[in-house]
């Protein structure tokens, strides 16, 4: 590998890492209240060997009228039901059920 390839690889890695960090930070800093309007489940083939990847998502309508889709773990997916009133607090990645 020549020097240009090493530098380019380093720059791409740094930019990618910075974007992931920014996305994570912004997601963690948001706060809202709303209602779960849908639950989504996707099973995608990952490898030729037959491995699969499961994705669990909640679709929430905030009190401000915005639809937000968030990825969650299977345990959290099973805990929530459509119609639950939820609150996503600043500093948390997953909303909590509220009464």
C-alpha positions in Angstrom: 0.0 0.0 0.0 1.3 3.4 -0.8 1.1 6.5 1.4 -1.9 8.0 -0.5 -4.0 4.9 0.0 -3.2 4.8 3.7 -4.1 8.5 4.1 -7.3 8.1 2.2 -8.3 5.1 4.2 -7.6 7.1 7.4 -9.7 10.0 6.3 -12.7 7.8 5.3 -12.5 6.1 8.7 -12.4 9.4 10.6 -15.3 10.9 8.6 -17.4 7.7 9.0 -16.7 7.6 12.8 -17.5 11.3 13.2 -20.9 10.8 11.4 -21.8 7.9 13.6 -20.9 9.8 16.7 -22.9 12.8 15.6 -26.0 10.7 14.8 -25.7 8.9 18.2 -25.3 12.2 20.0 -28.3 13.8 18.3 -30.5 10.8 19.0 -29.5 10.8 22.6 -30.2 14.5 23.0 -33.7 14.5 21.7 -36.7 14.4 24.0 -40.4 14.0 23.2 -43.7 12.5 24.2 -46.1 10.6 22.0 -48.0 7.4 21.1 -46.8 4.2 19.5 -48.7 4.0 16.2 -47.0 0.9 14.7 -44.4 -1.8 15.4 -42.2 -3.0 12.6 -40.3 -6.2 12.4 -37.8 -7.1 9.6 -35.9 -10.3 9.0 -33.1 -9.8 6.5 -30.7 -12.4 5.1 -27.2 -11.4 6.0 -25.0 -14.1 4.6 -24.9 -16.8 2.0 -24.6 -19.3 4.9 -28.2 -18.5 5.8 -27.6 -16.2 8.7 -30.3 -13.6 9.4 -30.5 -10.3 11.1 -33.7 -9.2 12.9 -34.6 -5.6 13.2 -37.2 -4.3 15.7 -38.7 -0.8 15.4 -41.3 1.4 17.0 -43.1 4.1 15.0 -44.2 6.9 17.3 -46.3 10.0 16.7 -45.1 12.8 18.9 -47.4 15.3 20.5 -45.9 17.8 18.0 -47.3 15.6 15.1 -44.0 14.2 13.9 -43.6 10.5 13.1 -40.4 9.0 14.6 -39.1 5.5 13.9 -36.6 4.1 16.4 -34.7 0.8 16.4 -34.9 -1.2 19.6 -33.9 -4.5 21.1 -36.3 -7.5 20.9 -37.0 -7.4 24.7 -38.1 -3.7 24.4 -40.1 -4.5 21.2 -42.1 -7.2 23.1 -42.7 -4.8 26.1 -44.5 -2.1 24.1 -47.8 -2.3 22.3 -49.5 -0.1 19.7 -51.4 2.7 21.6 -48.9 3.0 24.5 -48.2 6.5 25.5 -44.4 6.9 25.7 -41.8 9.5 26.6 -38.3 9.7 25.2 -36.1 11.6 27.7 -32.9 13.4 26.9 -29.9 11.2 27.6 -31.9 8.0 26.8 -32.0 6.0 23.5 -35.3 4.2 24.2 -38.6 5.7 25.3 -40.4 4.7 28.5 -44.1 3.9 28.8 -46.1 6.6 30.7 -49.6 6.6 32.0 
